[in-house]
């Protein structure tokens, strides 16, 4: 009885002529080339869909500013932003009981107001500063613009000021001041941002610039005139905490000492400004753009990244009030954010008796504008925190009304834009009569009913914010439908391609022309598809839709047109499928069900990585028992598979925050050399073990480079030595020695070339690849992830041995059955056979191991999981793109091991690698659709940020898996297996 294809269809390919096979292969290569390009473009376009659905840029132009109708309480404002300062590290005491910020605590207790400012992810420097200074939240994709100038012009408090003086980082100051004519600014060189040194001197630099400016004014009349103007802003950006947090972690003595430095600078700035102006007309605001995780990173929505301190004092700011349930201040209206603010103050902060007023980060912009009597930035969505300002009742109403009108102007403008572009416009009904509500507020003010006017203004502001959110997601349903249909169409298209190209197809119901999509009726289907797409384009054009809307529609219509063009194949295939025996249908359903369960398991593993521990504990037991039933226990393979799976299972129990452990990294180097030595020994001395024959190649009598293993082991050992040598400079606050840096780069580059010179047998080449990438990974490791590299390699070897054992048993069974001709019938070409239903285990196992490579040493789905200190053995001067490239390279090394093993297995069992790749993409897209519906823009920032990153990871997987396949193909393309040679001879 012949072997079954992936959906149970027996192969008749053995009768094809050589010419027919050549035409098929040529057609297949051409089709796959376009299919890969289509997949990359489709996932890139659809990944942008969540930003059109949930996170469109909030910037619109054309609104007029709304100046407040009262005298400004402050003549100037000093803004101090300590980059990367966590709220808890600022407020809590040291181990000796003394507080780290005594000056600002004295301000909290006697002069001003305080609270926690809640940032919104991505908690990066640019979005945080935009929220503070401009009052709006950039969409999450703004993290990719983190160190660039403004791609879109927007209004800010600096724009509205009469003059702005700004000093600090070259990554922040130019964003707001480079194109601002009424500004005086300066920034230090990028070379100052060296993570190997104590970065608190950067904060001192900013203060020195301000002090020098004020000193020069006595000799510069023009500067003096600028300084004595009203509506003046002085901005100091203090980068020290951010740099020291990245380099040394936020619980280090260097970071905590930097908090004290920032407090002293705040005190010196206050004394300097007060002694210079002597008019008590200066307001001060101290805050941070984002916090810092325990790993020394930031970006996600964890409270350690979103909670930052806020202290305000000076002209126009209220004095502190005792905390009580009666006078607990309102939190303001929240923009999308639903997580709780004004949580109980920790007792250890020592501030539970003083009223705390929490704000959203965007609320700081209207606070600063109100203190200076300026219009709020026109795109601001911040709500004025009244508990911070010291105004009369009528002034409070006027301030809130100005804030309300400014937000309402945005709503009206967006409503008009959407109405003018929509064929069928659905207005936001609660604000259908907003003008009458404004008139009512004015009447209440005229009648001096300030309480009622204030309440109505705040209600109107709340409705305006909800209206903005309504228009931000106006096209939600349409886009969700189109993109979902596109993903489903892509998956159906992939299934059809795999069926037609990598499995046997029944000649009795499908001719070659039909398989190739050249049926007589295809032209009609394509014509209908073009007409349908044209009608959609007309509607989108009339509605002035964004360009990406056309792309979403085109992708979806194109895919379903391709599917319907294969309707003859689908009809005949379904008819044949229903005629199959019930046992086959049951096998097919079970395979689909098991695949669905595994993929759902992977979805849940994104939020609970400990599931992998249970998975590998069970897999170790089940796989070893299965192998025991196939081959003798004394072969050693069952016990090896069991132990390697259990070893790997331990890593997902470890903390995601990898602690520094240099001795463990060095020990891992020794472990890697031992594993490489054992693998080399087995490759050269296992001729007598019949269960290893498939992965060995003893036909090569003489090795090309017999000393290759010793050279690779030497490089691994040298990198292990360089790990503590290159780390010592950071612990001693010294720069990275140029010699150490050169050696590290040289070891990494040279070691990755050596695997190309290894023997092309499967075990020899994979062992060489494992040793070749080990030096780079060790030099980029700081703790237990170096051991994970070795554990992952052992698990991959177990997978290869398991597949090799199954192949061995198939050969034994086939040789004992003289009537078995299935192997001949399944030949697609001289090297590959057709895919069968059981082969679905290959992409599923790949998906599990690929995701373990993601989450085995942390939570890759979180932006803050990037451990920047990993790159300090190669570079310490702040260089965002090079550092990001090194981090990504470190993350890709385990993936490359998985893909090398995957490629080797496809050669071993002779299945087409691209066919398995398309099945991997099919599995990824099942997870992608799941994550697409889990993306959210409400709830805690942690949930919002993680939902975006989960979807982004799965959407990007088709691209970087393809990229890694191309890279690893350099190492795996000439791998030889004994099984492939045997079957190649048989095919001939």
FENSUL-V440403 format. One record per run of one state. SS is the DSSP state (H for helix, E for strand, - for the rest). FROM is the first residue (numbers start at 0). LEN is the number of residues. Records with the same first field share a line. If there is no record, write none. Layout:
# FENSUL-V440403
SS: FROM-LEN + FROM-LEN
This chain:
# FENSUL-V440403
-: 0-12 + 15-2 + 47-1 + 53-22 + 82-4 + 91-1 + 93-5 + 99-2 + 110-2 + 118-6 + 134-5 + 145-11 + 160-2 + 168-4 + 177-5 + 187-2 + 192-1 + 194-5 + 216-4 + 227-4 + 238-1 + 248-4 + 277-4 + 287-15 + 314-2 + 317-4 + 322-14 + 337-9 + 349-4 + 354-1 + 356-2 + 360-2 + 372-13 + 389-3 + 421-7 + 431-2 + 446-3 + 472-3 + 502-9 + 515-6 + 542-4 + 564-2 + 578-3 + 605-5 + 630-2 + 635-1 + 649-1 + 653-8 + 685-4 + 695-12 + 731-6 + 757-3 + 779-5 + 816-5 + 825-1 + 827-5 + 833-3 + 855-7 + 865-2 + 871-5 + 877-2 + 908-2 + 911-1 + 934-4 + 939-1 + 972-3 + 976-1 + 987-1
H: 12-3 + 17-30 + 48-5 + 86-5 + 101-9 + 124-10 + 139-6 + 156-4 + 172-5 + 189-3 + 199-17 + 220-7 + 239-9 + 252-25 + 302-4 + 346-3 + 362-10 + 385-3 + 392-29 + 428-3 + 433-13 + 449-23 + 475-27 + 511-4 + 521-21 + 546-18 + 566-12 + 581-24 + 610-20 + 632-3 + 636-13 + 650-3 + 661-24 + 689-6 + 707-24 + 737-20 + 761-18 + 784-32 + 821-4 + 836-19 + 862-3 + 867-4 + 879-29 + 912-22 + 940-32 + 977-10
E: 75-7 + 92-1 + 98-1 + 112-6 + 162-6 + 182-5 + 193-1 + 231-7 + 281-6 + 306-8 + 316-1 + 321-1 + 336-1 + 353-1 + 355-1 + 358-2 + 388-1 + 760-1 + 826-1 + 832-1 + 876-1 + 910-1 + 938-1 + 975-1
